[in-house]
Amino acid sequence: LEHNRSTERMIFPTVDYRRGIVRILDQTRLPLEEHVLELRGPEEVAAAIRELKVRGAPAIGIAAAYGMLAALEKIMKRGSGDRAGYLFDRVEGAREIPAHGITAENIRDELAGARALLASTRPTAVNLFWALDRIEAALGAAGDDPVQMGRRVAKEAFAIHEEELEVELAIGRHGSPLIRNGMNILTHCNAGGLATAGYGTALGVLYWAFEEGKRFTVYADETRPLLQGARITTWELRRRGIETILLCDNAAASLFAAGRIDAAIVGADRIAANGDTANKIGTLGVAILCERFGKPFYVAAPWSTFDTKIPSGSEIPIEERGSREVTAFWGRETAPPGTTVYNPAFDVTPASLVTAIVTERGIMERPGEGTIRRFAAGAG
Amino acid sequence: LEHNRSTERMIFPTVDYRRGIVRILDQTRLPLEEHVLELRGPEEVAAAIRELKVRGAPAIGIAAAYGMLAALEKIMKRGSGDRAGYLFDRVEGAREIPAHGITAENIRDELAGARALLASTRPTAVNLFWALDRIEAALGAAGDDPVQMGRRVAKEAFAIHEEELEVELAIGRHGSPLIRNGMNILTHCNAGGLATAGYGTALGVLYWAFEEGKRFTVYADETRPLLQGARITTWELRRRGIETILLCDNAAASLFAAGRIDAAIVGADRIAANGDTANKIGTLGVAILCERFGKPFYVAAPWSTFDTKIPSGSEIPIEERGSREVTAFWGRETAPPGTTVYNPAFDVTPASLVTAIVTERGIMERPGEGTIRRFAAGAG
């Protein structure tokens, strides 16, 4: 099976749907604990997304799709009087679905509520809305038979997961030629298996290159305020056996000045029609360093991250998060009480600073309106 | 008295010498606690410097001078059989010094040991060596009478403190015209009263402008890994009543891109003969942002921070600190065990990125070999 070949490339289950339950590796507990959350229903999935227990644009998309499936599981099991053990499972697919006592209307109402809830969690990552749209389209195409509706939605949710994993492997394969033996590569935040379906985008490129036998050093920005770089990127890279050096975000400039960085590669949360790229706060600073020191700045992202309805980066909604992420650590204050905080979760890197975007359709050099339109038409 | 006028401008005792004891506000406990350490002898002062309980180039210089005085206090009291309560006090000066049982040789040996110990604490801040040199010169000029030696060294240590405070007020006065009403000013780390004799260098400029009635907003980088910006700069600015917004270091680029920063001002730990400036890690990134977005980048530093023996920034020794500053917080891991870390305490900003250096001798525009030589000759 295709998905078995793909899932072998995962080294840990970022997000999964097994035996009627959404399973998520709780990323807020890494690297101290590898704790898998079992989430029942869209409310629990929405809370996990909001609290960054699952994060990274592609992973959020998959979690949202599974949140919709969890809503479906709930309403359809209600029809069976909860006698069915579980209805859906990523490996087994859809099992026998109890059709009595549930109408198409019930399902549509339930899923509309779940969609609204999941869509309200985080505003920047476009993959969230893209995944919800795909589930909605599948539901719309399923007709009025509850059993068919269930089958169709489940199939779509699993397809989103499987396809994303295939996409990541394609990104890794396309991007690998950018990585040469002995390179020193800077990355920011986490665009690895834990941000995605399980392999990674920016880190996927590095993983593929490593699997091809190339050896290089990755400098990982710790990525304040939530330290995804320190907690998650170092954890992933070390598990893969890749040489990794952790640094505070503000130390990157001195590495560039010393000639110790050859390229930077990051993920993306949303890419506008002109190539402007929203990604984790701090990415713009990395891109500016690449520009000043004449080094390539690469973005790796699936096509699902492109939002061609948005003309430029200035229209991408940027989530501002609570001040406590900055003013406390492990629950203890690091700033005086009442301190005012500027804490955007993302920034926008103008397309002019992006050397290339690695997608599953190939490497897009000098991204801009024209190149993106050509890729949208399937070229690459 | 001159020093009383100056000390009124301090809002807290960064470092002081009272009744035979070095008193230091423990900056590692801020902002949770305002705890004053009482240090006896050079060993305790050296440990406090090494552990960053006192930090900031000018404050380290003063602490080192007082560390030498504490060594002197110790050996001279030993001569009195410890019957004297205390010998030296910043406000009272030198009291009656017991001269029996102590030779000039004893004093020189003791102070040579103290100097070696204090000089080994931190390599980058030149003020440390500058202060130790001043004490040594005072000792050399005092002849062989133990009482005179004691008087002369104490006078020099108190003079270093008093003069630095005067210098900071002069820096504030000279720099104030750079600050206009309504400006948004970025600062990095802490170059305020707690980094200095009590008023501040970069923040001293802002304090003077504020005391003149100007109103502006300060954006304070939190300054990883030790969060001097979050813990100390916000604490100082808020106590002065200045509007302050805290941000993670990596969020500054997005503020510049949004046109929300008009200028940056920082302190310095050592300035080479060509104007290259070592300061807290992350300063270079701020300077590069100023360059890219066409905003002025100011350094404020006393003349004691210039090291004209060093031709350029590449020869400034940069302290690398332990990995645990980056991999743990409040004693709890934030990165996988065994993670390799790059953790320099400082970086070097090339003179070409520095718009001006504010010194007690005036504003030095376009710092470089020529301008620095003119300032060294007393021009300004």
Interface residues (C-beta under 8 A of the other chain):
Chain A: P31 L32 Y219 D221 E222 T223 R224 P225 L227 A230 R231 T234 W235 R238 E243 T244 I245 L246 L247 C248 D249 N250 A251 A252 A253 S254 L255 A257 I281 G282 L284 G285 I288 L289 E291 R292 S323 V326 T327 F329 W330 R332 E333 T334 A335 P336 G338 T339 T340 V341 Y342 N343 P344 D347 V348
Chain B: P31 L32 H188 Y219 D221 E222 T223 R224 P225 L227 A230 R231 T234 W235 R238 E243 T244 I245 L246 L247 C248 D249 N250 A251 A252 A253 S254 L255 A257 I281 G282 L284 G285 I288 L289 E291 R292 V326 T327 F329 W330 R332 E333 T334 A335 P336 G338 T339 T340 V341 Y342 N343 P344 D347 V348
